[in-house]
Amino acid sequence: MISLYNNLPTLDLHGLDRDYARILINDFVKDNYIIKNKKVVIVHGNGSGIIKKTTQETLKKNKLVANYKIDNFNSGMTVVDLKEKVDK
């Protein structure tokens, strides 16, 4: 399947528990913010929805995230826009 996001940094959370997923999401967002990436992808899958919900909750609380949305063509991944500058 061809994706619009093939060239973007991607974090795959398949097989992780929610606590470890939360840590990896925050680290991934921070690392990509530092290197000035503007958009990243988080693959959480659909499954029971626990990791998908954890992803949404974690991104909502992260001050480096400008916005995020479930991909229109793949509901198992979230596309995240990072802020360019964070107010201190």
DSSP file (Angstrom, degrees, kcal/mol; ACC not computed):
  #  RESIDUE AA STRUCTURE BP1 BP2  ACC     N-H-->O    O-->H-N    N-H-->O    O-->H-N    TCO  KAPPA ALPHA  PHI   PSI    X-CA   Y-CA   Z-CA
    1    1 A M              0   0    0      0, 0.0     2,-0.4     0, 0.0     0, 0.0   0.000 360.0 360.0 360.0 133.9    0.0    0.0    0.0
    2    2 A I        -     0   0    0      2,-0.0     2,-0.4     3,-0.0     0, 0.0  -0.688 360.0-164.1 -84.8 133.5    1.3    3.4   -0.9
    3    3 A S    >   -     0   0    0     -2,-0.4     3,-1.0     1,-0.1     0, 0.0  -0.914  27.3-139.9-119.7 145.6    1.3    6.0    1.9
    4    4 A L  T 3  S+     0   0    0     -2,-0.4     3,-0.3     1,-0.2    -1,-0.1   0.628 104.6  55.0 -70.1 -13.4    1.6    9.7    1.8
    5    5 A Y  T >   +     0   0    0      1,-0.2     3,-1.6     2,-0.1    -1,-0.2   0.104  65.1 118.4-112.7  20.4    3.8    9.4    4.9
    6    6 A N  T <  S+     0   0    0     -3,-1.0    -1,-0.2     1,-0.3    -2,-0.1   0.814  79.8  47.4 -58.1 -32.5    6.5    7.0    3.7
    7    7 A N  T 3  S+     0   0    0     -3,-0.3    -1,-0.3     2,-0.1    -2,-0.1   0.387  92.9  98.2 -94.0   4.4    9.2    9.6    4.2
    8    8 A L  S <  S-     0   0    0     -3,-1.6    32,-0.1     1,-0.1     2,-0.1  -0.637  87.3 -94.9 -92.5 149.7    8.2   10.8    7.7
    9    9 A P        -     0   0    0      0, 0.0    32,-2.5     0, 0.0     2,-0.4  -0.403  49.9-160.9 -58.3 135.6    9.7    9.6   10.9
   10   10 A T  E     -a   41   0A   0     30,-0.2     2,-0.5    -4,-0.1    32,-0.2  -0.974  18.6-160.8-131.1 136.2    7.5    6.7   12.2
   11   11 A L  E     -a   42   0A   0     30,-2.3    32,-3.3    -2,-0.4     2,-0.6  -0.973  11.8-155.9-113.8 123.9    7.0    5.1   15.6
   12   12 A D  E     +a   43   0A   0     -2,-0.5    32,-0.2    30,-0.2    65,-0.0  -0.894  13.2 179.7-104.1 119.8    5.4    1.7   15.6
   13   13 A L    >   +     0   0    0     30,-3.3     3,-2.0    -2,-0.6    31,-0.1   0.300  29.1 140.3-101.9   7.7    3.7    0.8   18.9
   14   14 A H  T 3  S+     0   0    0     29,-0.3     3,-0.1     1,-0.3    31,-0.1  -0.262  73.3  12.8 -54.8 132.9    2.5   -2.7   18.0
   15   15 A G  T 3  S+     0   0    0      1,-0.3    -1,-0.3     0, 0.0     2,-0.2   0.451  98.7 122.7  83.6   1.7    2.8   -5.2   20.9
   16   16 A L    <   -     0   0    0     -3,-2.0    -1,-0.3     1,-0.1     2,-0.2  -0.604  60.2-121.3 -95.9 156.6    3.5   -2.6   23.6
   17   17 A D     >  -     0   0    0     -2,-0.2     4,-2.5    -3,-0.1     5,-0.2  -0.508  34.5-104.0 -86.8 167.0    1.7   -1.9   26.8
   18   18 A R  H  > S+     0   0    0      1,-0.2     4,-2.2     2,-0.2     5,-0.1   0.836 116.9  52.2 -65.1 -34.3    0.2    1.5   27.5
   19   19 A D  H  > S+     0   0    0      2,-0.2     4,-1.7     1,-0.2    -1,-0.2   0.934 113.7  42.5 -67.8 -45.0    2.8    2.7   30.0
   20   20 A Y  H  > S+     0   0    0      1,-0.2     4,-2.5     2,-0.2    -2,-0.2   0.891 113.4  53.8 -67.3 -38.8    5.7    1.8   27.7
   21   21 A A  H  X S+     0   0    0     -4,-2.5     4,-2.6     1,-0.2    -2,-0.2   0.913 106.4  52.6 -60.0 -43.5    3.8    3.3   24.7
   22   22 A R  H  X S+     0   0    0     -4,-2.2     4,-2.1     2,-0.2    -1,-0.2   0.910 110.7  47.2 -59.8 -44.3    3.3    6.6   26.6
   23   23 A I  H  X S+     0   0    0     -4,-1.7     4,-2.3     1,-0.2    -2,-0.2   0.936 113.5  47.4 -63.3 -47.5    7.1    6.8   27.3
   24   24 A L  H  X S+     0   0    0     -4,-2.5     4,-2.7     1,-0.2    -2,-0.2   0.881 110.1  52.9 -64.6 -38.1    8.1    6.1   23.7
   25   25 A I  H  X S+     0   0    0     -4,-2.6     4,-2.7     2,-0.2     5,-0.2   0.954 111.4  45.4 -61.2 -50.1    5.5    8.6   22.3
   26   26 A N  H  X S+     0   0    0     -4,-2.1     4,-2.3     1,-0.2    -2,-0.2   0.896 115.3  46.9 -63.0 -40.4    6.8   11.4   24.5
   27   27 A D  H  X S+     0   0    0     -4,-2.3     4,-2.8     2,-0.2    -1,-0.2   0.913 112.9  49.8 -65.4 -42.9   10.5   10.6   23.7
   28   28 A F  H  X S+     0   0    0     -4,-2.7     4,-2.2     2,-0.2    -2,-0.2   0.915 112.5  46.7 -62.3 -45.5    9.7   10.3   20.0
   29   29 A V  H  X S+     0   0    0     -4,-2.7     4,-2.2    -5,-0.2    -2,-0.2   0.934 114.1  48.0 -62.6 -46.8    7.9   13.6   19.9
   30   30 A K  H  X S+     0   0    0     -4,-2.3     4,-2.5    -5,-0.2    -2,-0.2   0.931 111.7  49.1 -61.1 -47.5   10.7   15.3   21.9
   31   31 A D  H  X S+     0   0    0     -4,-2.8     4,-1.8     1,-0.2    -1,-0.2   0.907 113.8  46.0 -59.9 -43.0   13.5   13.9   19.7
   32   32 A N  H  <>S+     0   0    0     -4,-2.2     5,-2.8     2,-0.2    -1,-0.2   0.826 110.7  52.9 -73.0 -31.0   11.7   15.0   16.5
   33   33 A Y  H ><5S+     0   0    0     -4,-2.2     3,-1.4     3,-0.2    -2,-0.2   0.925 108.0  52.0 -64.6 -44.8   11.0   18.4   17.9
   34   34 A I  H 3<5S+     0   0    0     -4,-2.5    -2,-0.2     1,-0.3    -1,-0.2   0.885 111.2  45.7 -60.9 -40.7   14.7   18.9   18.7
   35   35 A I  T 3<5S-     0   0    0     -4,-1.8    -1,-0.3    -5,-0.2    -2,-0.2   0.322 118.0-115.0 -89.3  10.7   15.8   17.9   15.2
   36   36 A K  T < 5 +     0   0    0     -3,-1.4     2,-0.3     1,-0.2    -3,-0.2   0.753  55.4 160.6  67.2  30.1   13.1   20.2   13.8
   37   37 A N      < -     0   0    0     -5,-2.8    -1,-0.2     1,-0.1     3,-0.1  -0.647  25.4-160.4 -74.7 140.0   10.9   17.7   12.1
   38   38 A K        +     0   0    0     -2,-0.3    44,-2.6     1,-0.2     2,-0.4   0.700  69.6  30.6 -95.9 -21.8    7.4   19.2   11.5
   39   39 A K  E     + B   0  81A   0     42,-0.2     2,-0.3    -7,-0.1    -1,-0.2  -1.000  61.5 173.2-142.9 137.7    5.4   16.1   11.1
   40   40 A V  E     - B   0  80A   0     40,-2.3    40,-3.0    -2,-0.4     2,-0.4  -0.904  21.7-131.9-137.3 166.5    5.7   12.5   12.4
   41   41 A V  E     -aB  10  79A   0    -32,-2.5   -30,-2.3    -2,-0.3     2,-0.5  -0.970   9.5-162.9-124.2 136.4    3.6    9.3   12.2
   42   42 A I  E     -aB  11  78A   0     36,-2.8    36,-2.9    -2,-0.4     2,-0.7  -0.979   8.3-156.0-119.1 121.0    2.6    7.0   15.1
   43   43 A V  E     +aB  12  77A   0    -32,-3.3   -30,-3.3    -2,-0.5   -29,-0.3  -0.858  28.7 153.9 -97.9 115.1    1.4    3.6   14.2
   44   44 A H        -     0   0    0     32,-1.9     8,-0.2    -2,-0.7    33,-0.2   0.536  39.5-140.8-115.9 -13.1   -0.8    2.1   17.0
   45   45 A G        -     0   0    0     31,-2.7    -1,-0.1     6,-0.1     7,-0.0  -0.134  18.7-100.3  74.5-178.4   -3.0   -0.3   15.1
   46   46 A N  S >  S+     0   0    0      5,-0.1     3,-1.3     6,-0.1     6,-0.3   0.818  70.5 125.1-105.6 -60.7   -6.7   -0.8   15.8
   47   47 A G  T 3  S-     0   0    0      1,-0.3    -2,-0.1     2,-0.1    -3,-0.0   0.044  94.1 -19.5  39.2-132.3   -7.0   -3.9   17.9
   48   48 A S  T 3  S-     0   0    0      1,-0.0    -1,-0.3     0, 0.0    -3,-0.0   0.603  90.6-118.7 -81.3 -11.4   -8.8   -3.4   21.2
   49   49 A G  S <> S+     0   0    0     -3,-1.3     4,-2.4    -5,-0.1     5,-0.2   0.410  80.9 118.0  92.9  -2.0   -8.2    0.4   20.9
   50   50 A I  H  > S+     0   0    0      2,-0.2     4,-2.4     1,-0.2     5,-0.1   0.940  80.6  40.0 -65.5 -47.6   -6.1    0.7   24.2
   51   51 A I  H  > S+     0   0    0      2,-0.2     4,-2.5     1,-0.2    -1,-0.2   0.862 114.4  54.4 -71.9 -34.5   -2.9    1.9   22.5
   52   52 A K  H  > S+     0   0    0     -6,-0.3     4,-2.1     2,-0.2    -2,-0.2   0.933 111.9  44.2 -61.7 -45.7   -4.8    4.1   20.1
   53   53 A K  H  X S+     0   0    0     -4,-2.4     4,-2.6     2,-0.2    -2,-0.2   0.907 112.8  51.7 -66.0 -42.4   -6.6    5.8   23.0
   54   54 A T  H  X S+     0   0    0     -4,-2.4     4,-2.5     2,-0.2     5,-0.2   0.896 108.5  52.4 -60.5 -41.1   -3.3    6.0   24.9
   55   55 A T  H  X S+     0   0    0     -4,-2.5     4,-2.5     2,-0.2     5,-0.2   0.944 111.0  46.3 -59.9 -49.2   -1.7    7.7   21.9
   56   56 A Q  H  X S+     0   0    0     -4,-2.1     4,-2.1     1,-0.2    -2,-0.2   0.915 114.1  47.7 -61.5 -44.6   -4.5   10.3   21.7
   57   57 A E  H  X S+     0   0    0     -4,-2.6     4,-1.2     2,-0.2    -1,-0.2   0.893 113.2  48.3 -64.1 -40.6   -4.4   11.0   25.4
   58   58 A T  H  X S+     0   0    0     -4,-2.5     4,-0.8    -5,-0.2     3,-0.3   0.916 112.3  47.5 -67.7 -44.0   -0.6   11.3   25.4
   59   59 A L  H >< S+     0   0    0     -4,-2.5     3,-0.6     1,-0.2     6,-0.2   0.873 106.8  58.2 -65.5 -36.9   -0.5   13.6   22.4
   60   60 A K  H 3< S+     0   0    0     -4,-2.1    -1,-0.2     1,-0.2    -2,-0.2   0.848 111.0  42.4 -61.0 -34.8   -3.2   15.8   23.8
   61   61 A K  H 3< S+     0   0    0     -4,-1.2     2,-0.5    -3,-0.3    -1,-0.2   0.581  90.4 102.8 -88.6 -11.8   -1.1   16.5   26.9
   62   62 A N    X<  -     0   0    0     -4,-0.8     3,-1.5    -3,-0.6    -4,-0.0  -0.635  59.0-155.3 -83.4 120.9    2.2   17.0   25.1
   63   63 A K  T 3  S+     0   0    0     -2,-0.5    -1,-0.1     1,-0.3    -4,-0.0   0.590  91.0  62.5 -71.2 -11.1    3.2   20.7   24.8
   64   64 A L  T 3  S+     0   0    0     22,-0.1    19,-2.9    18,-0.1     2,-0.5   0.546  84.6  92.9 -88.8  -8.4    5.3   20.1   21.7
   65   65 A V  E <   -C   82   0A   0     -3,-1.5    17,-0.2    17,-0.2     3,-0.1  -0.765  49.2-175.2 -93.0 123.8    2.3   18.9   19.7
   66   66 A A  E     -     0   0A   0     15,-2.5     2,-0.3    -2,-0.5    16,-0.2   0.923  69.5 -37.5 -78.8 -49.2    0.5   21.4   17.6
   67   67 A N  E     -C   81   0A   0     14,-1.5    14,-3.1     2,-0.0    -1,-0.4  -0.971  54.8-159.3-165.1 170.7   -2.2   19.0   16.5
   68   68 A Y  E     -C   80   0A   0     -2,-0.3     2,-0.3    12,-0.2    12,-0.2  -0.981   6.3-175.8-154.3 157.4   -2.8   15.4   15.5
   69   69 A K  E     -C   79   0A   0     10,-2.0    10,-2.9    -2,-0.3     2,-0.3  -0.990  35.0-101.7-155.8 151.7   -5.4   13.3   13.6
   70   70 A I  E     -C   78   0A   0     -2,-0.3     8,-0.2     8,-0.2     5,-0.1  -0.566  55.3-100.2 -68.6 136.4   -6.2    9.8   12.7
   71   71 A D        -     0   0    0      6,-2.6     6,-0.2     3,-0.6     3,-0.2  -0.341  23.6-132.9 -61.2 138.9   -5.1    9.2    9.1
   72   72 A N  S    S+     0   0    0      1,-0.2     3,-0.2     3,-0.1    -1,-0.1   0.796 103.9  34.7 -63.4 -30.5   -8.0    9.3    6.6
   73   73 A F  S    S+     0   0    0      1,-0.3     2,-0.3     2,-0.0    -1,-0.2   0.562 124.6  37.5-104.4 -11.0   -7.0    6.1    4.9
   74   74 A N    >   -     0   0    0     -3,-0.2     3,-1.5     3,-0.2    -3,-0.6  -0.819  57.1-170.6-144.6  99.6   -5.5    4.1    7.8
   75   75 A S  T 3  S+     0   0    0     -2,-0.3    -1,-0.1     1,-0.3    -3,-0.1   0.478  81.6  74.8 -72.1   0.3   -7.3    4.4   11.2
   76   76 A G  T 3  S+     0   0    0    -32,-0.1   -31,-2.7    -6,-0.0   -32,-1.9   0.288  94.1  57.1 -93.1   9.2   -4.4    2.4   12.7
   77   77 A M  E <   -B   43   0A   0     -3,-1.5    -6,-2.6   -34,-0.2     2,-0.4  -0.996  65.7-148.3-143.0 150.2   -2.1    5.4   12.6
   78   78 A T  E     -BC  42  70A   0    -36,-2.9   -36,-2.8    -2,-0.3     2,-0.5  -0.947  11.1-145.7-117.3 133.7   -2.0    9.0   13.8
   79   79 A V  E     -BC  41  69A   0    -10,-2.9   -10,-2.0    -2,-0.4     2,-0.5  -0.869  19.8-159.8 -99.6 128.6   -0.3   11.9   12.0
   80   80 A V  E     -BC  40  68A   0    -40,-3.0   -40,-2.3    -2,-0.5     2,-0.5  -0.928  11.2-155.6-118.2 128.7    1.2   14.4   14.3
   81   81 A D  E     -BC  39  67A   0    -14,-3.1   -15,-2.5    -2,-0.5   -14,-1.5  -0.900  19.6-147.0 -98.6 127.2    2.1   18.1   13.6
   82   82 A L  E     - C   0  65A   0    -44,-2.6   -17,-0.2    -2,-0.5   -18,-0.1  -0.664  19.3-107.1 -94.4 149.3    4.8   19.4   15.9
   83   83 A K        -     0   0    0    -19,-2.9     3,-0.2    -2,-0.3    -1,-0.1  -0.367  16.1-142.5 -67.9 151.2    5.0   23.0   17.1
   84   84 A E  S    S+     0   0    0      1,-0.3     2,-0.3    -2,-0.1    -1,-0.1   0.829  86.4  10.8 -83.4 -34.1    7.8   25.1   15.6
   85   85 A K  S    S-     0   0    0     -3,-0.0     2,-0.5   -21,-0.0    -1,-0.3  -0.988  71.0-144.1-146.9 134.5    8.5   26.9   18.8
   86   86 A V        -     0   0    0     -2,-0.3     2,-0.3    -3,-0.2   -22,-0.1  -0.859  19.8-127.3-103.0 130.5    7.3   26.2   22.3
   87   87 A D              0   0    0     -2,-0.5    -2,-0.0     1,-0.1     0, 0.0  -0.548 360.0 360.0 -71.0 135.5    6.5   29.1   24.7
   88   88 A K              0   0    0     -2,-0.3    -1,-0.1     0, 0.0    -2,-0.0   0.466 360.0 360.0 -91.1 360.0    8.3   28.7   27.9
